[in-house]
Amino acid sequence: LLKSIENVNKAKSYLDYIKENEFDRIVTHFKKKLNTVNDNFKNEYSKVNE
C-alpha cells in the first residue's frame, strides 16, 4: 500500500511539474507574440509620423 501511495505522489508531482512548464511555455509564447505586435505597431506608427 505504501508503495502505491509513493507512486501516486510521484505521478502527482510529475504532473504538477508538467503543468508549470506548460504554463511557462504558453506565457512565453504570448509574450513573444505581444512583443512582435508591439514592434510592428511601433514601426508602422513611426512611419506615419515621418
MILO-878496 format. One record per residue (C-alpha): residue in three letters; residue number from 1; y, z, x. Coordinates in Angstrom, 2 decimals. Each point is the difference from the previous one (the first is absolute). Example, Ala and Ser with C-alpha at 12.3 -4.5 7.8 and 13.67 -1.06 7.14 Angstrom:
MILO-878496
+------+-----+---------+---------+---------+
: rest :  nr :      py :      pz :      px :
+------+-----+---------+---------+---------+
:  ALA :   1 :   -4.50 :    7.80 :   12.30 :
:  SER :   2 :    3.44 :   -0.66 :    1.37 :
+------+-----+---------+---------+---------+
This chain:
MILO-878496
+------+-----+---------+---------+---------+
: rest :  nr :      py :      pz :      px :
+------+-----+---------+---------+---------+
:  LEU :   1 :    0.00 :    0.00 :    0.00 :
:  LEU :   2 :    2.40 :    0.94 :    2.78 :
:  LYS :   3 :   -0.68 :   -3.34 :    1.67 :
:  SER :   4 :    0.91 :   -1.96 :   -3.13 :
:  ILE :   5 :    3.21 :    2.03 :   -0.42 :
:  GLU :   6 :    0.91 :   -0.85 :    3.60 :
:  ASN :   7 :   -0.64 :   -3.67 :   -0.69 :
:  VAL :   8 :    2.18 :    0.08 :   -3.12 :
:  ASN :   9 :    2.82 :    1.61 :    1.97 :
:  LYS :  10 :   -0.33 :   -2.60 :    2.76 :
:  ALA :  11 :    0.12 :   -2.78 :   -2.56 :
:  LYS :  12 :    3.06 :    1.54 :   -1.66 :
:  SER :  13 :    1.91 :    0.37 :    3.25 :
:  TYR :  14 :   -0.94 :   -3.58 :    0.91 :
:  LEU :  15 :    1.32 :   -1.24 :   -3.35 :
:  ASP :  16 :    3.21 :    2.00 :    0.41 :
:  TYR :  17 :    0.40 :   -1.52 :    3.45 :
:  ILE :  18 :   -0.47 :   -3.51 :   -1.42 :
:  LYS :  19 :    2.46 :    0.69 :   -2.83 :
:  GLU :  20 :    2.66 :    1.21 :    2.45 :
:  ASN :  21 :   -0.48 :   -3.05 :    2.20 :
:  GLU :  22 :    0.10 :   -2.34 :   -2.98 :
:  PHE :  23 :    3.20 :    1.65 :   -1.23 :
:  ASP :  24 :    1.59 :   -0.33 :    3.45 :
:  ARG :  25 :   -1.04 :   -3.64 :    0.15 :
:  ILE :  26 :    1.50 :   -0.75 :   -3.42 :
:  VAL :  27 :    3.25 :    1.82 :    0.81 :
:  THR :  28 :    0.28 :   -1.83 :    3.34 :
:  HIS :  29 :   -0.66 :   -3.32 :   -1.74 :
:  PHE :  30 :    2.78 :    0.59 :   -2.54 :
:  LYS :  31 :    2.41 :    1.22 :    2.68 :
:  LYS :  32 :   -0.57 :   -3.23 :    1.92 :
:  LYS :  33 :    0.53 :   -2.06 :   -3.14 :
:  LEU :  34 :    3.16 :    1.93 :   -0.83 :
:  ASN :  35 :    1.34 :   -0.46 :    3.53 :
:  THR :  36 :   -0.69 :   -3.73 :   -0.19 :
:  VAL :  37 :    1.82 :   -0.28 :   -3.33 :
:  ASN :  38 :    2.85 :    2.08 :    1.40 :
:  ASP :  39 :    0.29 :   -2.21 :    3.10 :
:  ASN :  40 :   -0.06 :   -3.17 :   -2.10 :
:  PHE :  41 :    2.68 :    1.40 :   -2.26 :
:  LYS :  42 :    2.20 :    0.96 :    2.96 :
:  ASN :  43 :   -0.40 :   -3.47 :    1.49 :
:  GLU :  44 :    0.89 :   -1.74 :   -3.27 :
:  TYR :  45 :    2.87 :    2.38 :   -0.66 :
:  SER :  46 :    1.49 :   -0.53 :    3.45 :
:  LYS :  47 :   -0.26 :   -3.78 :   -0.48 :
:  VAL :  48 :    1.93 :    0.28 :   -3.28 :
:  ASN :  49 :    2.72 :    2.04 :    1.67 :
:  GLU :  50 :    0.55 :   -2.42 :    2.88 :
+------+-----+---------+---------+---------+
